[in-house]
C-alpha cells in the first residue's frame, strides 16, 4: 500500500481555502495537499464533497508513471467523509487504469460501508488465483487484491466466500492475510483466525505488523496473548489489542458491568504501555 | 560455560549488524548487572529500535542504580536517545527523574514517550523522597495526569487513566482530596471520551476503587 501523503510542515488552512485550493487549476501541489487536508480534518461540507468529486475525475495531475495522484488522494478523502454521494463515482474508479486509484477506491468503499459496491468488487476477482499475478516491472499485482478482499470482508459479503477462499493460498503473504481476515469475518471459522495468529511468528517485521492489524480488525479474542508476545512495537500491539477490546465490549454491551474477558484484555494492554 | 558480563559487553561493542547488535544487547540485558549500565545507555543512542527496546528492558530490570548514570548522560541533542531514556525512567519510577517525566507526559512530541511517561507517573517510588516533599510532588503528578487525560491520542489518555489508578493506590497523606479529583475525572471520561477503550479503562479503574472501598 502506498504511504499516505502527510507533509511535515503542516500548513494551516481554513475550510474555504482548502476547497478553493482544490478547485483552482494553476498549482497542482496545492490541489494535492488540499485533497489530503479535507480528508484528514474530516471536512464533511457539501462543498468539500463536490470539490473532491471533481478531483476524482482530474486529468491534469499526472505522475511520471502515468498515475493520477490527485484522484488517489481524492478517493482516500472521500472514504473518510462518509457521504454516500461518493459511492457511485468510487465504484466507477474500480475500473480505472491506475492501480493505486483502484486500490484507494476499494479502501474508500470499505470505509463507506455501502453494499451496492459488492458486485463491482467481486468482478475484480474474476479469474481467481490464476489471474492474480504480479504486473511485470511493478511491485504490485494486476488488481489491488488486498484492498478488494478486505472490503468484501468488512461489508459482510457472504456471496464472496467461494471467490475469496482460494486467495488464502496466494503467494503474496499480505494477500493471504487479507483473505484469512475476510474469511474469518464472513464465516467466523477459527481456522482463519489461527492462520493470522501463526503469521505473528513470521520472520518479517512488516508482515507481523500486518497480521497485528488484521487481528485487531477482526477482533479475534483467542489471539490476545500471542499479540502481546509478538516481536513488534508496543504501539502496534496496543492498536491490535484495542481492536479485540472493542469487539469484546460490543459483546458485553448487554451487561452493565465489564466482562472478565474485557478486563483481561485491558490488563494485557496495561503491560504494554 | 556462561559468558562473563565483560565478554557480553565486548560482544555489543563488536556487533557489526543490526541483528547481531540486537542479540548481543538482549544477552547483556539478561544478566542484569550494574556494570552493563554504561553500555546499555550507549545503545539508546544507536538509532536501532530493536536494540534500544532490549536496552530499555535491561536498564529497567537493573532499576534504581541505572537512574543516576542515565540522568548524568542524557544527550540533549539526540532526541531518540532521550525518548528511550524517558521510558527507562517511567519503568523504574525513581523520583529523581520526576521532573523529566512530568514534562515528557504533557509535552513530548512522540506519543509513545507521552504514553510511557503518563503510565510511569503513577508508579513513582515515593518512599525515596523526603516526607515533606511527597505531597507537593504528588499534587503535581495528579494535576499533570488530569490534564494528560485530554491528550489527542487515545493511547496516551488510556495510559493517563492507568497512571491515575496507580496514583490512587499508592500511599498518600491527603488521600481524600486526591480521591475526589480522580473519581470526578474518571466519571467524566466515562461520559465523554470518544474512544470506547479509554471509557472502558476508566470503568475498570472505578471498579477497582469500589472494590478497595
Interface residues (C-beta under 8 A of the other chain):
Chain A: X233 X234 X235 X238 X239 X242 X245 X246 X249 X257 X258 X262 X263 X266 X269 X270 X273
Chain B: X49 X111 X112 X115 X116 X118 X119 X154 X155 X158 X159 X162 X196 X197 X200 X201 X203 X204 X207
